[in-house]
């Protein structure tokens, strides 16, 4: 069951039967299927996640009913107690081919499940039931789960004013918006019948280079930088270009390509980590002279949390003015307070 993007939190009476509102979690969407001792975790795209999160499998096996199907989000939290937030980068690193690494990270950065829907429990099929009924049954399931388990029931409200407050306040804990669900709607797999309201911001960034497209033709992605205390930091990239535009960008950016004394393109690579040791991280470096305006949702540390969207070139902007300080950051909010109903 998917969500359609809208620009604002709808009023509760905007749909027959009314809306319920939930925080929008920023993790890996996951269907949890438990049948006795068998537990399977599956992504929204039907990719198996079970082997990457053994600690989640153990928790589901221990705390959930004998037979159940949940819809939820796998998340990883970080930070000191009282100042925790969602850690998207740590979550992404959990997808690793090596069994030893999976075991190590499951202890170092343990994941948790945030449940927000119930499809079946103990032989009762709930897909056709209205959301109000599914939520009622989900609350009954979580009433029996021990406090402190890494399984959480998401908050819900029927008050749009409270949902708007969550939209602002919970961003400081790493959440990325609010979801509205029609109380009388059944569970509709593959259909965008929920509504999502996400944070959207714009910023000006410096184009520092580009990666060649995997086809070998044109620009695959533009690399972006922002200045902080006189240093230019890599903050992410833009990747959504048509085949025609990819070729055009090569010509447009040619005058900015950094070359050595012999006219050869300078060798450049983005930082390697243990998770990219086998990947090609080379790119074509550019003189930091061209500014682009982008749309993004959140900045985590010194990086955009997700791939950003190209809006327009900004020839009127000085590259040195593209600083981290231009970006409005949400006031910090403790994730533990979001999870504590």
C-alpha positions in Angstrom: 0.0 0.0 0.0 1.6 3.2 -1.2 1.2 6.9 -0.7 0.6 9.9 -3.0 2.5 13.1 -2.3 0.4 16.2 -1.4 1.6 19.6 -0.3 -0.2 20.0 3.1 -1.9 18.0 5.8 -5.6 17.5 4.8 -8.4 18.3 7.1 -9.9 15.3 8.9 -13.3 15.6 7.1 -11.7 15.9 3.6 -12.6 12.2 3.0 -15.7 10.3 3.9 -15.2 8.7 7.3 -12.3 11.0 8.1 -8.5 10.7 8.2 -6.1 9.4 10.7 -2.5 10.8 10.8 0.8 9.2 11.6 4.4 10.3 11.6 6.3 9.4 8.4 9.3 7.2 9.3 12.4 7.4 7.2 13.7 3.8 7.0 13.2 0.6 5.0 9.6 -0.2 4.3 9.1 -3.8 5.3 6.4 -6.5 5.5 6.9 -8.8 8.4 5.5 -12.3 8.0 5.6 -14.7 11.0 4.4 -18.3 10.9 5.5 -20.0 14.0 9.3 -19.9 14.2 9.6 -18.8 10.6 10.0 -15.0 10.1 10.5 -13.3 6.8 11.2 -9.6 6.2 10.5 -8.3 2.7 11.1 -4.8 1.2 8.5 -2.7 -0.6 10.1 -3.9 -3.9 9.7 -7.6 -2.7 13.5 -7.9 -2.0 14.3 -10.2 0.9 15.7 -8.4 4.0 15.7 -11.3 6.5 19.4 -12.1 6.4 20.5 -8.5 7.0 18.6 -8.0 10.3 19.0 -11.1 12.4 18.2 -9.1 15.6 14.9 -8.0 14.2 14.0 -11.6 13.2 14.8 -12.7 16.8 12.7 -10.0 18.3 9.7 -10.8 16.0 10.1 -14.5 16.8 10.1 -13.7 20.5 7.4 -11.0 20.9 4.9 -11.2 18.0 1.9 -13.5 17.9 2.3 -17.1 16.5 1.0 -16.1 13.0 1.0 -12.4 11.9 1.6 -10.1 8.9 2.7 -6.6 9.8 3.4 -3.5 7.6 6.1 -1.2 9.0 9.5 0.4 8.8 12.9 -0.9 9.7 14.9 1.9 11.3 18.2 2.5 13.1 18.6 5.1 15.8 21.8 6.8 16.9 23.0 9.5 19.3 23.1 9.7 23.1 20.1 8.8 25.3 17.9 11.9 25.4 19.2 13.1 22.1 18.6 10.2 19.7 17.5 10.5 16.1 17.1 8.2 13.0 20.4 7.3 11.4 19.8 6.8 7.7 23.5 6.2 6.8 23.8 3.5 9.5 20.7 1.8 8.2 22.0 1.8 4.7 25.3 0.2 5.8 23.3 -2.8 7.2 22.8 -4.1 3.6 26.1 -6.0 3.3 27.1 -9.2 1.5 29.4 -10.5 4.3 27.9 -12.6 7.0 30.6 -11.5 9.5 29.8 -7.9 8.8 26.0 -8.4 9.2 26.7 -10.1 12.6 29.0 -7.3 13.7 26.6 -4.5 12.6 23.6 -6.2 14.1 25.3 -5.7 17.5 26.8 -2.2 16.9 23.8 -0.6 15.1 20.8 -2.7 16.0 17.6 -2.1 14.0 14.1 -1.8 15.2 10.6 -2.2 13.7 8.0 0.6 13.7 4.6 -1.0 12.9 1.8 1.0 11.3 -0.5 -1.6 9.8 -1.8 -5.1 10.3 -2.7 -7.4 7.4 -3.4 -10.7 9.3 -3.2 -12.1 12.8 -3.9 -15.6 14.1 -5.8 -16.7 11.0 -7.9 -13.4 10.8 -7.5 -11.8 7.4 -7.6 -8.0 7.6 -6.7 -6.7 4.2 -10.3 -5.9 3.3 -11.1 -4.4 6.7 -11.1 -0.6 7.1 -8.0 1.0 8.6 -9.9 1.9 11.8 -10.4 -1.8 12.4 -6.8 -2.8 11.4 -5.4 -0.2 13.8 -7.6 -1.5 16.6 -6.3 -5.0 16.1 -2.7 -3.7 15.8 -3.0 -1.9 19.1 -4.2 -5.2 20.7 -1.2 -7.0 19.3 1.2 -4.4 20.8 -0.6 -4.4 24.1 1.1 -7.8 24.8 4.6 -6.8 23.7 7.1 -6.3 26.5 8.4 -2.8 27.1 11.9 -2.4 25.8 11.5 -4.7 22.9 12.8 -3.3 19.5 9.2 -3.4 18.2 7.2 -0.2 18.3 3.6 0.9 17.5 3.6 4.2 15.6 1.7 7.1 17.0 -1.7 8.0 15.5 -4.0 11.0 15.8 -7.3 12.1 14.3 -6.4 15.8 14.9 -5.0 17.5 11.9 -3.6 20.3 14.1 -1.6 17.7 16.1 -0.4 16.1 12.8 0.9 19.6 11.6 2.7 19.9 14.9 4.4 16.5 14.4 5.4 17.5 10.9 7.5 20.3 12.3 8.6 18.9 15.7 9.5 15.3 14.7 11.8 16.4 11.9 14.4 17.1 14.5 14.5 13.4 15.3 15.0 12.4 11.7 11.4 11.8 10.6 10.5 13.2 7.2 6.8 14.1 7.3 3.3 12.9 8.0 1.0 10.3 6.5 -2.8 10.5 6.2 -4.9 7.4 6.0 -8.6 7.2 5.4 -10.2 5.4 8.4 -12.7 3.6 6.2 -10.2 2.5 3.5 -9.2 -1.2 3.1 -5.5 -2.2 2.6 -4.9 -1.7 -1.1 -1.5 -3.3 -2.2 0.3 -1.4 -4.9 -2.1 1.5 -4.9 -1.4 5.1 -3.7 -4.4 5.5 -1.5 -2.5 7.0 1.5 -1.3 10.6 1.4 2.2 11.7 2.4 3.3 15.2 3.3 7.1 15.5 3.2 9.6 18.2 4.0 10.8 20.0 0.9 13.5 22.7 0.8 15.8 24.3 -1.7 19.4 25.2 -1.6 22.2 26.5 -3.9 25.2 24.1 -4.3 28.4 24.1 -6.2 28.9 21.5 -9.0 32.3 19.9 -8.2 32.3 17.1 -10.8 30.4 14.4 -12.5 30.3 10.6 -12.8 30.1 9.1 -16.3 26.8 7.2 -16.8 26.9 3.4 -16.5 26.3 3.2 -20.2 29.6 5.0 -20.8 27.7 7.8 -22.5 27.1 11.2 -20.9 26.8 12.4 -17.4 25.4 9.9 -14.9 25.3 12.2 -11.9 26.5 15.6 -10.9 28.5 15.9 -7.7 27.6 18.7 -5.4 29.5 20.6 -2.7 28.8 23.2 0.0 31.3 25.4 1.8 31.8 25.3 5.6 34.6 27.2 7.4 36.4 27.7 4.1 36.3 24.0 3.1 34.2 22.6 0.2 32.4 19.4 1.4 30.9 16.8 -0.8 27.2 16.8 0.0 25.5 14.5 -2.5 24.4 14.4 -6.1 21.8 14.8 -8.8 21.2 11.7 -11.0 17.9 12.0 -12.8 18.7 13.1 -16.4 17.3 12.0 -19.8 19.7 10.4 -22.3 19.7 13.5 -24.4 20.4 15.8 -21.4 23.3 13.5 -20.2 25.1 14.1 -23.5 24.4 17.9 -23.5 25.8 18.2 -20.0 29.2 16.8 -21.1 29.5 19.6 -23.7 28.3 22.3 -21.3 30.7 21.3 -18.5 33.7 20.7 -20.7 35.2 24.2 -20.2 35.2 23.5 -16.4 37.0 20.2 -16.5 40.2 20.2 -14.4 43.2 19.1 -16.4 46.9 18.6 -15.6 49.9 20.3 -17.3 49.6 17.8 -20.2 46.0 18.4 -20.8 44.8 15.1 -19.3 41.8 15.1 -17.0 42.9 15.1 -13.4 42.3 11.8 -11.5 39.7 12.2 -8.8 37.8 9.9 -6.5 35.2 10.4 -3.8 36.0 9.1 -0.3 36.2 5.3 0.0 34.8 3.3 2.8 34.7 -0.3 3.7 31.3 -0.4 2.0 32.6 1.0 -1.4 36.0 -0.6 -1.5 35.1 -2.6 -4.6 33.2 0.2 -6.4 34.4 2.6 -9.0 34.4 6.0 -7.1 36.2 7.9 -9.8 34.7 11.1 -11.3 35.5 13.9 -13.7 36.5 16.9 -11.5 35.3 20.4 -12.3 36.5 23.8 -11.2 34.0 24.9 -8.5 32.5 27.7 -10.5 29.0 26.7 -11.5 26.1 26.9 -9.0 22.8 24.9 -9.2 19.6 25.2 -7.2 18.3 21.9 -5.9 15.3 20.6 -4.0 15.9 18.3 -1.1 14.2 17.0 2.0 16.8 16.8 4.7 20.5 17.4 5.4 22.1 14.9 7.7 25.5 16.0 9.0 27.3 17.4 5.9 25.2 15.4 3.3 21.8 15.5 1.7 19.9 12.6 3.1 18.6 11.4 -0.3 19.3 12.2 -4.0 18.3 15.8 -4.7 16.3 17.2 -7.6 17.7 19.6 -10.1 15.7 22.9 -10.3 17.8 25.4 -12.3 21.2 26.8 -12.8 22.1 29.9 -10.8 24.6 32.0 -12.8 23.8 34.9 -10.5 25.2 33.2 -7.4 28.8 33.3 -6.2 30.1 29.7 -5.5 31.6 30.8 -2.1 28.1 31.8 -1.0 26.9 28.2 -1.2 27.4 27.3 2.5 26.0 24.9 4.9 24.8 27.8 6.9 22.2 28.8 4.2 20.2 25.6 5.0 17.5 25.8 7.6 17.9 22.8 9.9 15.2 21.4 12.1 15.5 21.9 15.9 16.8 18.7 17.5 14.1 16.5 19.0 14.7 13.2 20.9 13.6 10.1 18.9 12.8 8.4 22.2 10.0 10.9 22.8 8.5 10.1 19.4 8.5 6.4 20.2 7.1 6.8 23.8 3.3 6.9 23.4 
